[in-house]
Amino acid sequence: MQRRPFLLALASALSAPVCAATPKQRPTIQVWKDPQCGCCKDWIAHLQQSGFETQVFETGNTAMRQRLGMPAQFASCHTARVGGYVIEGHVPARDIHALLAEQPRAIGLAVPGMPIGSPGMDGAVYGGRQDAYDVVLVQADGSGRIYRRYPGQRAAGG
């Protein structure tokens, strides 16, 4: 009787994981920027190092910012879209990951302007300078509130 080998095989199959572990899918972020912008390229590299796949459009960002509904008061040099949210400017990847995990009802996140020390604006040319800046959660009605504050620091020797 071959019942025993069958039962052992069944027990082994039932105790094994249902499916093999697969790598977690990296979120894709679409970025619209000027083709000549170096800080945008550096921000994109920051995103890639932080677990994002990127799709880049070298067409400028003003028209796309308007099309996606990001108010002009939050403007910066690049506009992105990920998970149904708009990301404007030099938003740190950790805040984008937090936004995607929290899923608030909002347009997205913005870092208005181009603060030195923010991701993409933190190269050697700035000598370690880190200005204070805020990441703004842009609400569905177009208003904003502080999502995370970065206090900044003095550069060494400065």
N, C-alpha and C positions, 0 to 999 in steps of 0.2 A: 504494500500500500504506500502510495507516495504522498500521503496527506501531510506528513510532518515537514518535508522540504517546502511544500506549498505554504504552510502556515508560517514557517520561518521567513520565507520571502515576503509574505504579506505583512508580517510584523515589522520587518525591516523597512518596507516601503512606507508603512504608516508612520514610522518614527522618523523618517527622513523629512527634511524641509519640503514644503509644498512646491516651491520653485527655487531654483538657484538664485543667489543674490546677484542682482544686476546693478551696475553703477548708476547712481542717482543722475537723472537727466539734468544737464546744465541749462538754466533758463537762457533764452535768446533775447538779447536787447538790440533793438534797431536804433541806429544813431545817425542823425543828419547834422552835417558839419561842412565848413568851408575846406576845400582840399588843401589849402596852404596852412591851416591852423596846427601848430605844433603841440599846443597844450591839449587840444582835443585828442590828438594821437596818444599823448601820454595818459589821458583819462581812460581811453579805450584800453590801453595796456593794463591799467589798474583794474578795470572790470574783468579782463581776461584772466588776470592773476587771481582774481577773487571768485572765480567759478562761473563766469558768464560766457556764453557764446555771443559773438557780436556780428551784426550785419551793418555795414557802414555805407551811407549814401553821401557822396561828395558833392552835394548840390546846394549847400548852405542850409540854414535852419529857420529863417524868418517865416517863410510861407508855411512850413510844417508846424511850427509853434502855433501859429494862428489856426491852422486846420485842426490841430489836436485840442484846441481850447485852452492853452496855457496863457494866462493874462500877461500882457507885455511888461507889466511892472516887475515880473519875476525873470525877465530875459537874461540870457547869458549867451555864450558863443556856440553852444551846441544843444540840440534837443533830442531826446530819446523816448522810446516807447518799449515797455515791458509789462507783461501780465495785465494789460488793460490800463496801465498808468503811464502818465507822461513824466519824464525826468528832465529837468531843465538845469543845465550847468554842471558844475563840478561837485555833484553829490557823491559822497563816499559810498562805495559798494556795500558796506555793512548796513547803511541806512536803507538802501534799495532792498537788500535781503530782508530786513526787518519789515519794510512796507509790504513786501510780497507775503510774508508770514502772517502779518496782522490783518491785511485786507480791509483797511478803513474805506469808508465811502468818501472818496476824494478824487481830484483830478490827478494828483501826483505829488512829487517832491521837487523843490527848486533850491538852488544856491544862486541867488541873483548876483550879477557881476562876475568877477573873476578873482576871488580872494586868494592872496598868496598863502601857500601852505595847504590849500585844499588839494585833493587828488588831481593831478595833471598840472597844477600850479606849484609843484613842490620840488622842482628839479634843482640841480646844483647851482644854476644861475641865480637862484634866490638866496643862496648862502645860508640855508637852514631857517630862514624867516618863516614864521607862521602867524598870520594875522587872525584875529578872532572873526568868526563868521557863524551864521545860523543856517541850518537846513530847515526850510519852510515846508510844512504840509499845506498844499494848496487845496482848499475845500471845494466841494462841488459847486458852491455859489461864487467861486473866484476869489474869495478872501483867503488869507493865509494865517497860520499860527506856527509858532516855533515847534518843530519836531525834535530837533537836537541842536544843542549849542556846543560849538567848538571854541574854547577860550583863547587859543593862540599862545604863543610863547616868544620871548625875546631870542633872537639868534645868538649863538655863542660869540662872545666878544662884542655884542652890540648893545 
